[in-house]
Amino acid sequence: MKIKAPGLRIIKTFIAVTLAMLISAYRPGEGLPFYSAIAAIICLKSDVEGSREIGINRIIGTMLGGLCGLIYLLIVPANYLPKSVELVLISLLASIIIWIMAMANKPKAISIMAIVFLSITINHGKEANLPFLFAFNRTFDTMVGVISAIVVNWSDFAYREKYKSTDNL
C-alpha cells in the first residue's frame, strides 16, 4: 500500500465534522456531537456543484425526519408495545416516509430524513421525559452537521472561484 497525502474531500470532512461536533458539544441544551458528525459526513460531498440545492434538500429532510420522529414519540407511549412490534412499526413508518419523499421528488432529502427519524424513534426516544425537547435536540444536532458541511463546501467553492479569477490575470 502506497501512502499518499489526504485529498481535499478528506480535509473538508475533517473540518466539517470537527466544527459540527464542537458546536453540538458546547451549545446550550442537550447536544450530542455524534448526530452532528454523522450528518456532516453524509452531507459533505466531493464536489461543490449544486451544494445549495443539496443543502436545502438536506435541511428539508432533517426537519421532516424530526417532525415525523416527534409525532411518533407523542403517539406511541414509552414501553407501550413489545420491542419486536415497535421495531417493525418503526421500519414500516420509515418506509412510508421514504415513499412519500420519493413521490414528492426529493430523493436528496430521503437518507437524512430517514436517519433523523430513526435516531429519534429508536436510539433514545423512549428515555426522554419530554418528547418534544428530545426530538428538537436530535433535529438540531443534525442541522448543525448539515450546515457545517454546507459552509465548508461553500467555503471551498468561494476559495476555488477566487483562485480561478486570480489565476486568469
Residue, then its C-alpha position, 0 to 999 in steps of 0.5 A: m500500500k502506497i501512502k499518499a497525502p489526504g485529498l481535499r474531500i478528506i480535509k473538508t470532512f475533517i473540518a466539517v465534522t470537527l466544527a459540527m461536533l464542537i458546536s453540538a458539544y458546547r451549545p446550550g441544551e442537550g447536544l450530542p456531537f455524534y448526530s452532528a458528525i454523522a450528518a456532516i459526513i453524509c452531507l459533505k460531498s466531493d464536489v461543490e456543484g449544486s451544494r445549495e440545492i443539496g443543502i436545502n434538500r438536506i435541511i428539508g429532510t432533517m426537519l421532516g425526519g424530526l417532525c415525523g420522529l416527534i409525532y411518533l414519540l407523542i403517539v406511541p407511549a414509552n414501553y407501550l408495545p413489545k420491542s419486536v412490534e415497535l421495531v417493525l412499526i418503526s421500519l414500516l413508518a420509515s418506509i412510508i416516509i421514504w415513499i412519500m419523499a420519493m413521490a414528492n421528488k426529493p430523493k436528496a432529502i430521503s437518507i437524512m430524513a430517514i436517519v433523523f427519524l430513526s435516531i429519534t424513534i429508536n436510539h433514545g426516544k423512549e428515555a426522554n421525559l419530554p418528547f418534544l425537547f428530545a426530538f428538537n435536540r436530535t433535529f438540531d444536532t443534525m442541522v448543525g452537521v448539515i450546515s457545517a458541511i454546507v459552509v465548508n463546501w461553500s467555503d471551498f467553492a468561494y476559495r476555488e472561484k477566487y483562485k480561478s479569477t486570480d489565476n486568469l490575470 
